[in-house]
Amino acid sequence: MPLPPDGRAWSELAREMRDFKKDDLDWRRGRHGLYVWHADDQVEEVVREAHALFMTENGLGLRAFPSLRRMETEVIENVAELVGTADGVAGHMTTGGTESIFCAVHAAREWARQRRPDVAAPEVVAPFSAHPALDKAAHYLGLRVVRVPTRPDFRADADALGAAVTPGTIMCYASAPTYSLGVIDPIAEVGALAAARGLWLHVDACVGGVLAPFVRRLGFPVPEFGFRVPGVTSVSVDVHKSGYGAKGASVVLFRTAEAQAAGRYDFDRWPTGLYSTHTFVGTRPGGAIAAAWAVLQHLGEAGYLRIAETVMRTRASLVDALGGVDAGLHVLGAPDLWAVGIGARGYDIHAVADRLLARGWWPGRIREPRGIHLMITPVHAGVLEEFLADLGQAVREVKGSGAASTTSAAYS
């Protein structure tokens, strides 16, 4: 399609772009189980306005934009305090969880090269439940990931991880919580393994990092997963997920500035001189940094406690209602936070997901164990009864037809 010869008016383009969205996921009405984190319209307005104020500024040039340097520093300090900081903790913002995990894996590789130069083919041990971003980073960086089975409760098995460690292992990985089932791995056990074997431990708290500490404050038994746990070296936290900021805004934290520095990339053999970054990307959107700072300041402790109470109450209502919808429905594992995996006995839960999709819902799909998953946000509190009614109808249709789904559980 060629460019228009004379350009087009924004009013015309805006109408056309709004029309483009007519078939998109309807997240404003809570029809989603993944992809979008929406607190309420007021928070969205704060995020949008803050993003617009800094949409042109570039996070690559923090000396040129001290405003971004200040906001990034304060976001890092806020997040570090939430997840359990340690003296000397360091960090930086990235464009999302995948980049944060990439940065942690890169730093671990360089750290190992300095301390264990004999390791020619470095390996990472991880539970089966680890996010694919780990393997993606390893693919680009020349590492091998060894995935081991989880325990029957779907949490990481520290003994199995330990048994998988070889002389080439440099890193282990755990989640708080896992993306698919919302369970927090036994970070203390994995941390003890890492400390005893001299391994770098990365904790993927991309989903839960901001809000989980507030769930703990409400009295839920959420275990520590940050630097209060011995053996943890780095932690990734997405502000654009449970922090309700704009995409893409994530933080990767390191126990020490030395660990962070292992992942810095420096290059000066070109005309302009020293190019030095902690991140994979060069240009970083200033709007995402500004929106992350603004939403943390706007919500504060009271706002996040309010969101935590809403999502946990909604999760409890969902879990309590499943058996009444159909006896075959059950929760997979025992989720610690607001993410819930749902399985079915006697019929294909993915065929149920197909029926829900036809009704305008978009649940996530889990392949092993077969199920669907929902990331509950405040908007879901108002549509839970509608979802349960449609879920019940979908189950009845599948049980009546014996249908099986052929839809892939993958997403892209």
C-alpha positions as CSV (number, residue, x, y, z in Angstrom):
1,M,0.0,0.0,0.0
2,P,1.6,3.3,-1.1
3,L,1.8,6.4,1.1
4,P,-1.0,8.9,0.4
5,P,0.4,11.6,-2.0
6,D,-0.9,14.6,0.0
7,G,-1.4,13.2,3.5
8,R,-4.7,12.8,5.3
9,A,-6.5,14.8,8.1
10,W,-6.2,13.4,11.6
11,S,-10.0,13.5,12.1
12,E,-10.3,11.0,9.2
13,L,-7.5,8.9,10.5
14,A,-8.9,8.8,14.0
15,R,-12.2,7.5,12.7
16,E,-10.5,4.9,10.7
17,M,-8.3,3.7,13.5
18,R,-11.2,3.5,15.9
19,D,-12.9,1.3,13.3
20,F,-9.7,-0.9,13.1
21,K,-10.3,-1.8,16.8
22,K,-13.9,-3.1,16.3
23,D,-12.7,-6.7,16.3
24,D,-10.1,-6.3,19.0
25,L,-10.2,-7.9,22.4
26,D,-12.8,-6.0,24.5
27,W,-10.7,-5.5,27.6
28,R,-12.6,-2.5,28.8
29,R,-15.5,-4.8,29.6
30,G,-13.2,-7.4,31.2
31,R,-13.5,-10.0,28.5
32,H,-9.8,-10.9,28.7
33,G,-7.8,-13.3,30.7
34,L,-4.4,-12.0,29.6
35,Y,-2.6,-9.2,27.7
36,V,-4.1,-6.2,29.4
37,W,-4.0,-4.9,33.0
38,H,-6.7,-2.3,33.6
39,A,-7.4,-0.9,37.0
40,D,-10.0,1.8,36.2
41,D,-10.5,4.8,33.9
42,Q,-8.9,7.2,36.3
43,V,-5.7,5.2,36.5
44,E,-5.7,4.9,32.7
45,E,-6.0,8.7,32.3
46,V,-3.1,9.3,34.6
47,V,-1.0,6.8,32.7
48,R,-2.0,8.2,29.3
49,E,-1.3,11.8,30.3
50,A,2.0,11.0,31.9
51,H,3.1,9.0,28.8
52,A,2.1,11.8,26.5
53,L,4.1,14.4,28.5
54,F,7.3,12.4,27.8
55,M,6.5,10.6,24.5
56,T,9.4,12.3,22.7
57,E,12.1,12.0,25.3
58,N,14.6,9.2,24.9
59,G,15.7,7.1,27.9
60,L,19.0,6.4,26.1
61,G,20.1,10.0,26.9
62,L,19.6,10.3,30.7
63,R,22.2,13.1,30.8
64,A,20.2,15.1,28.3
65,F,16.9,14.3,30.1
66,P,17.5,14.4,33.9
67,S,13.8,14.3,34.3
68,L,13.8,10.7,33.0
69,R,16.9,9.9,35.2
70,R,15.1,11.0,38.3
71,M,11.9,9.2,37.5
72,E,13.7,6.0,36.6
73,T,15.7,6.1,39.8
74,E,12.6,6.6,41.9
75,V,10.7,3.8,40.1
76,I,13.7,1.5,40.8
77,E,13.8,2.5,44.5
78,N,10.0,2.0,44.8
79,V,10.1,-1.4,43.3
80,A,13.2,-2.5,45.2
81,E,11.5,-1.5,48.5
82,L,8.4,-3.5,47.6
83,V,10.2,-6.8,46.7
84,G,12.6,-6.7,49.6
85,T,15.7,-4.6,49.0
86,A,19.2,-5.2,50.2
87,D,22.1,-2.7,50.9
88,G,23.6,-1.9,47.6
89,V,20.8,-3.1,45.3
90,A,21.0,-1.7,41.8
91,G,18.7,-1.8,38.8
92,H,17.4,-0.3,35.6
93,M,14.2,-0.1,33.6
94,T,13.6,-2.1,30.5
95,T,10.9,-2.3,27.9
96,G,9.2,-5.4,29.4
97,G,9.7,-8.7,31.2
98,T,11.4,-10.4,28.2
99,E,14.1,-7.7,28.1
100,S,14.5,-7.8,31.9
101,I,15.0,-11.5,31.9
102,F,17.3,-11.1,28.9
103,C,19.4,-8.6,30.9
104,A,19.6,-10.9,33.9
105,V,20.7,-13.9,31.8
106,H,23.3,-11.7,30.0
107,A,24.6,-10.4,33.3
108,A,24.8,-14.0,34.7
109,R,26.7,-15.2,31.6
110,E,29.2,-12.3,31.8
111,W,29.5,-12.9,35.6
112,A,30.3,-16.5,35.0
113,R,32.8,-15.7,32.3
114,Q,34.7,-13.6,34.8
115,R,34.6,-16.2,37.6
116,R,34.4,-19.5,35.8
117,P,36.2,-19.1,32.5
118,D,36.5,-22.9,32.3
119,V,32.8,-23.2,31.5
120,A,32.6,-23.4,27.7
121,A,28.9,-24.3,27.4
122,P,27.0,-22.6,30.2
123,E,23.7,-24.0,31.3
124,V,20.6,-22.7,33.2
125,V,18.4,-25.1,35.3
126,A,14.8,-24.1,35.5
127,P,11.4,-25.7,36.3
128,F,9.1,-26.7,33.5
129,S,6.9,-23.8,34.4
130,A,9.5,-21.1,33.6
131,H,8.5,-18.4,31.1
132,P,9.7,-18.8,27.5
133,A,11.6,-15.6,27.8
134,L,14.3,-17.5,29.6
135,D,14.8,-19.9,26.6
136,K,14.6,-16.9,24.2
137,A,17.4,-15.1,26.1
138,A,19.4,-18.3,26.2
139,H,18.9,-18.9,22.5
140,Y,20.3,-15.4,21.7
141,L,23.1,-15.6,24.2
142,G,24.4,-19.1,23.5
143,L,23.3,-20.8,26.8
144,R,21.4,-24.1,27.2
145,V,18.3,-24.3,29.4
146,V,17.6,-27.6,31.3
147,R,14.0,-27.7,32.3
148,V,13.0,-30.2,35.1
149,P,9.6,-31.4,36.1
150,T,7.8,-29.5,38.8
151,R,6.3,-30.9,42.0
152,P,2.8,-32.3,42.0
153,D,1.6,-28.9,43.2
154,F,3.2,-27.3,40.0
155,R,5.9,-25.5,42.0
156,A,9.6,-25.8,41.3
157,D,11.2,-28.9,42.8
158,A,14.5,-27.7,44.4
159,D,15.8,-31.2,44.7
160,A,15.2,-31.9,41.0
161,L,16.9,-28.6,40.1
162,G,19.8,-29.6,42.3
163,A,20.1,-33.0,40.6
164,A,20.1,-31.3,37.2
165,V,23.1,-29.1,38.1
166,T,26.3,-30.0,36.2
167,P,29.8,-28.5,36.2
168,G,28.5,-26.2,33.4
169,T,25.6,-24.8,35.3
170,I,25.9,-21.1,36.0
171,M,22.3,-20.1,36.8
172,C,19.0,-21.2,38.1
173,Y,15.6,-19.7,37.8
174,A,12.3,-19.5,39.7
175,S,9.0,-17.6,39.4
176,A,6.9,-15.5,41.7
177,P,4.4,-16.4,40.4
178,T,4.4,-18.7,37.4
179,Y,2.7,-17.2,34.4
180,S,0.3,-20.1,33.6
181,L,-0.9,-21.2,37.0
182,G,-0.1,-18.3,39.4
183,V,1.8,-20.3,42.0
184,I,5.0,-19.0,43.6
185,D,8.0,-21.3,43.5
186,P,9.8,-22.2,46.8
187,I,12.2,-19.3,46.4
188,A,13.9,-19.9,49.8
189,E,14.7,-23.5,48.8
190,V,16.0,-22.6,45.4
191,G,18.0,-19.7,46.9
192,A,19.6,-22.2,49.3
193,L,20.5,-24.4,46.4
194,A,22.0,-21.4,44.5
195,A,24.0,-20.2,47.5
196,A,25.4,-23.7,48.2
197,R,26.4,-24.3,44.6
198,G,27.6,-20.8,43.7
199,L,24.9,-20.2,41.1
200,W,23.2,-17.0,40.0
201,L,19.5,-17.2,40.9
202,H,17.0,-15.1,38.9
203,V,13.5,-14.7,40.2
204,D,10.9,-13.9,37.6
205,A,8.4,-11.7,39.4
206,C,7.3,-10.0,36.3
207,V,3.6,-10.8,36.9
208,G,3.5,-10.4,40.7
209,G,6.3,-8.1,41.7
210,V,4.4,-4.9,42.3
211,L,1.1,-6.1,43.8
212,A,2.2,-9.3,45.6
213,P,3.6,-7.4,48.6
214,F,0.3,-5.7,49.1
215,V,-1.5,-9.0,48.9
216,R,0.8,-10.1,51.7
217,R,-0.1,-7.0,53.7
218,L,-3.7,-8.0,53.5
219,G,-2.8,-11.2,55.4
220,F,-2.4,-13.7,52.6
221,P,0.5,-16.1,53.0
222,V,2.6,-14.7,50.2
223,P,6.2,-15.9,50.7
224,E,9.2,-13.5,50.3
225,F,10.8,-13.7,46.9
226,G,13.2,-10.8,46.7
227,F,16.6,-10.0,48.3
228,R,15.5,-10.8,51.8
229,V,15.8,-14.4,50.6
230,P,19.5,-15.5,50.7
231,G,20.8,-16.6,47.3
232,V,18.6,-14.4,45.1
233,T,20.9,-12.5,42.7
234,S,18.4,-10.7,40.4
235,V,14.6,-10.1,40.2
236,S,12.5,-8.9,37.3
237,V,9.3,-6.9,37.9
238,D,6.9,-5.5,35.3
239,V,5.4,-2.2,36.2
240,H,3.1,-2.5,33.2
241,K,1.5,-5.7,34.7
242,S,0.5,-5.6,38.4
243,G,1.8,-2.0,38.7
244,Y,-0.8,-1.0,36.1
245,G,1.6,1.2,34.2
246,A,1.8,1.7,30.4
247,K,3.6,-0.8,28.2
248,G,6.5,-1.3,28.1
249,A,7.9,-0.7,31.5
250,S,9.7,-3.3,33.6
251,V,12.5,-3.2,36.2
252,V,15.4,-5.6,36.6
253,L,17.0,-5.5,40.0
254,F,20.4,-6.9,41.1
255,R,21.6,-7.6,44.6
256,T,24.7,-5.6,44.0
257,A,26.0,-2.9,41.7
258,E,28.7,-5.4,40.7
259,A,26.2,-7.9,39.5
260,Q,24.4,-5.2,37.5
261,A,27.7,-4.0,36.0
262,A,28.4,-7.6,34.7
263,G,25.7,-7.0,32.2
264,R,26.7,-3.6,31.0
265,Y,27.7,-3.3,27.3
266,D,30.4,-0.9,26.4
267,F,31.7,-0.1,22.9
268,D,33.9,2.8,21.7
269,R,35.5,1.7,18.4
270,W,33.4,4.0,16.2
271,P,33.4,7.7,15.4
272,T,31.2,9.0,18.2
273,G,33.1,7.4,21.1
274,L,31.7,5.5,24.1
275,Y,28.4,3.8,23.7
276,S,27.4,2.2,27.1
277,T,24.1,0.6,28.1
278,H,22.7,-1.8,30.7
279,T,19.8,-2.7,28.4
280,F,19.5,-4.6,25.2
281,V,17.7,-1.8,23.5
282,G,19.3,1.6,22.8
283,T,16.5,4.1,22.6
284,R,14.0,3.6,25.4
285,P,10.6,5.3,25.3
286,G,10.5,8.1,27.8
287,G,6.7,7.9,28.0
288,A,6.8,4.4,29.5
289,I,9.3,5.5,32.2
290,A,7.2,8.6,33.0
291,A,3.9,6.6,33.1
292,A,5.5,4.0,35.5
293,W,6.6,6.8,37.8
294,A,3.2,8.5,37.7
295,V,1.1,5.4,38.3
296,L,3.3,4.4,41.3
297,Q,2.9,7.9,42.8
298,H,-0.8,8.2,41.9
299,L,-1.9,4.9,43.4
300,G,0.5,4.8,46.4
301,E,0.2,2.2,49.1
302,A,-3.6,2.9,49.6
303,G,-4.3,2.5,45.9
304,Y,-2.4,-0.8,45.5
305,L,-3.9,-2.2,48.7
306,R,-7.4,-1.4,47.3
307,I,-6.5,-3.2,44.0
308,A,-5.1,-6.1,45.9
309,E,-8.2,-6.5,48.0
310,T,-10.4,-6.3,44.9
311,V,-8.5,-8.9,42.8
312,M,-8.1,-11.3,45.7
313,R,-11.8,-11.1,46.6
314,T,-12.7,-11.6,42.9
315,R,-10.4,-14.6,42.7
316,A,-12.0,-16.2,45.8
317,S,-15.5,-15.7,44.4
318,L,-14.4,-17.3,41.1
319,V,-12.9,-20.3,42.8
320,D,-15.8,-20.7,45.1
321,A,-18.3,-20.6,42.2
322,L,-16.5,-23.1,39.9
323,G,-18.0,-26.2,41.5
324,G,-21.5,-24.7,41.2
325,V,-21.0,-24.1,37.5
326,D,-20.0,-27.7,36.9
327,A,-18.6,-30.5,39.1
328,G,-15.8,-31.2,36.6
329,L,-14.2,-27.7,36.9
330,H,-11.4,-27.3,39.3
331,V,-8.5,-25.0,40.1
332,L,-5.1,-26.2,39.0
333,G,-2.8,-26.1,42.0
334,A,-3.2,-23.5,44.8
335,P,-2.5,-20.1,43.3
336,D,-1.0,-17.6,45.6
337,L,-2.1,-14.4,43.9
338,W,-4.8,-13.4,41.4
339,A,-3.8,-15.6,38.5
340,V,-5.9,-18.8,38.3
341,G,-5.6,-21.9,36.2
342,I,-8.8,-23.9,35.6
343,G,-8.9,-27.5,34.5
344,A,-11.8,-29.9,33.8
345,R,-12.5,-33.6,34.4
346,G,-14.4,-35.5,31.7
347,Y,-14.4,-33.0,28.9
348,D,-12.0,-30.8,26.9
349,I,-11.4,-27.5,28.7
350,H,-9.9,-26.0,25.5
351,A,-13.2,-26.8,23.7
352,V,-14.8,-24.8,26.5
353,A,-12.3,-22.0,25.7
354,D,-13.4,-22.1,22.1
355,R,-17.0,-21.6,23.1
356,L,-16.0,-18.7,25.4
357,L,-14.0,-17.1,22.6
358,A,-17.2,-17.3,20.4
359,R,-19.0,-15.3,23.1
360,G,-16.4,-12.6,23.2
361,W,-14.2,-13.8,26.1
362,W,-10.4,-14.4,25.6
363,P,-9.1,-16.8,28.3
364,G,-5.5,-17.9,28.2
365,R,-4.8,-21.5,27.4
366,I,-2.5,-24.0,29.3
367,R,-1.2,-27.0,27.5
368,E,0.4,-29.0,30.4
369,P,-1.7,-29.5,32.4
370,R,-4.5,-28.8,30.0
371,G,-6.5,-25.8,31.2
372,I,-7.3,-22.2,30.8
373,H,-5.9,-19.3,32.9
374,L,-7.2,-15.9,33.9
375,M,-5.2,-12.9,35.1
376,I,-7.8,-11.2,37.3
377,T,-7.8,-7.3,37.4
378,P,-10.2,-4.9,39.0
379,V,-12.4,-4.7,35.9
380,H,-13.2,-8.4,36.3
381,A,-15.0,-7.9,39.6
382,G,-18.0,-6.4,37.7
383,V,-18.3,-9.1,35.1
384,L,-17.7,-12.2,37.1
385,E,-21.4,-13.3,37.1
386,E,-21.6,-12.8,33.4
387,F,-18.4,-14.8,32.9
388,L,-19.7,-17.7,35.1
389,A,-23.0,-17.8,33.2
390,D,-21.2,-18.0,29.9
391,L,-18.7,-20.5,31.3
392,G,-21.6,-22.7,32.4
393,Q,-23.3,-22.6,29.0
394,A,-20.0,-23.3,27.2
395,V,-19.5,-26.4,29.5
396,R,-23.0,-27.7,28.7
397,E,-22.4,-27.3,25.0
398,V,-19.1,-29.2,25.1
399,K,-20.4,-32.0,27.3
400,G,-23.4,-32.4,25.1
401,S,-21.4,-32.6,21.9
402,G,-18.2,-34.3,23.1
403,A,-16.3,-31.6,21.3
404,A,-12.5,-31.4,21.3
405,S,-10.5,-28.3,20.5
406,T,-7.8,-28.2,17.8
407,T,-6.7,-24.7,18.7
408,S,-3.1,-24.4,19.6
409,A,-2.3,-23.3,23.2
410,A,0.5,-21.1,21.9
411,Y,0.2,-17.4,21.7
412,S,2.3,-14.9,19.7
